[in-house]
Amino acid sequence: MRHHNANRKFGRVRKVRVALLNSLARSLVLHKKIETTEPKAKELRPFIEKLVTKSKLQTVASRRAVSAKIGPKATKILFDDISKKYDDRKGGFTRIVKTGRRLSDGSKMAIIEFI
């Protein structure tokens, strides 16, 4: 029974789903704003919020944990730029803006960006 399981599967096995979230998080950190489907944006939000919170600690352990998820280049940007920007903020680092439906298949689209 799958009662109260909130995570989305996206029709993928666990490894591929985790790789998808890592890739979306890396893109968001590098570009500050990405357009994706609404369910992916909603699933990415808590994932990236945890990474930003971890990056605010500024420890070697937190840097390694974040780097394992999003890679060294994005980790440097996250620790040097983004975490400094949100030092006084406890959460709510991202915003999701719904942009309508995609023409090709009608999927709900959204822009996720750092505030």
C-alpha positions in Angstrom: 0.0 0.0 0.0 1.3 3.4 -1.0 -0.6 5.6 1.5 0.8 9.1 2.0 3.8 8.7 -0.3 4.3 12.2 -1.7 7.3 11.6 -3.9 6.7 11.6 -7.7 8.1 8.7 -9.7 8.2 10.4 -13.2 7.9 6.9 -14.8 11.6 6.3 -14.0 13.6 3.9 -11.8 15.2 5.3 -8.7 18.7 5.8 -10.1 17.4 7.7 -13.1 15.1 9.8 -11.0 17.9 10.8 -8.6 20.1 11.7 -11.6 17.3 13.8 -13.0 17.0 15.8 -9.8 20.7 16.2 -9.6 20.8 17.5 -13.1 17.9 19.9 -12.6 19.5 21.2 -9.4 22.9 21.7 -11.2 21.2 23.6 -14.0 19.3 25.8 -11.6 22.4 26.7 -9.7 24.4 27.5 -12.9 21.6 29.4 -14.6 19.6 30.8 -11.6 16.4 30.1 -13.5 15.1 27.1 -15.5 11.9 26.1 -17.3 10.7 22.6 -16.8 7.4 20.7 -16.2 5.4 21.7 -13.2 5.7 18.4 -11.4 9.5 18.4 -11.9 9.7 21.9 -10.5 7.6 21.0 -7.5 9.8 18.0 -6.8 13.0 20.0 -7.3 12.1 22.7 -4.8 12.6 20.8 -1.5 15.7 19.1 -3.0 17.4 22.5 -3.9 16.2 24.1 -0.6 18.0 21.4 1.4 21.2 21.9 -0.7 21.1 25.7 -0.1 20.5 25.2 3.6 23.5 22.7 3.7 25.7 25.2 1.8 25.0 27.9 4.4 27.0 25.8 7.0 30.2 26.4 5.0 31.9 23.2 6.3 34.1 20.7 4.4 31.6 18.0 5.1 28.7 20.0 3.7 30.7 21.0 0.7 31.5 17.4 -0.1 27.9 16.3 0.4 26.6 19.0 -2.0 29.4 18.4 -4.5 28.4 14.7 -4.7 24.9 15.8 -5.8 25.6 18.7 -8.2 29.3 18.6 -9.1 32.3 20.9 -8.3 31.5 23.9 -10.6 27.9 24.3 -9.3 29.1 23.7 -5.7 31.5 26.6 -6.0 28.7 28.9 -7.2 26.3 27.7 -4.6 28.8 28.1 -1.7 30.3 31.4 -2.8 27.4 33.3 -4.3 24.0 31.9 -3.5 24.5 30.9 0.2 25.9 34.3 1.0 22.8 35.9 -0.6 20.5 33.9 1.7 22.5 34.1 5.0 19.7 35.9 6.8 16.9 33.7 5.3 15.8 30.5 6.9 14.0 29.0 3.9 12.0 29.8 0.8 14.9 30.3 -1.5 13.1 29.4 -4.7 9.9 30.5 -6.5 7.8 28.5 -9.0 6.0 30.5 -11.6 3.5 28.6 -13.7 3.8 29.4 -17.4 0.9 27.5 -19.1 1.0 24.5 -21.3 3.6 23.2 -23.7 2.4 23.3 -27.3 3.7 19.9 -28.4 2.1 17.7 -25.7 0.1 20.0 -23.5 2.3 19.4 -20.4 2.0 22.0 -17.6 5.2 24.1 -17.6 6.7 26.2 -14.9 9.8 28.4 -14.3 11.7 27.7 -11.1 14.1 30.4 -10.0 16.0 31.7 -7.0 14.3 34.6 -5.3 
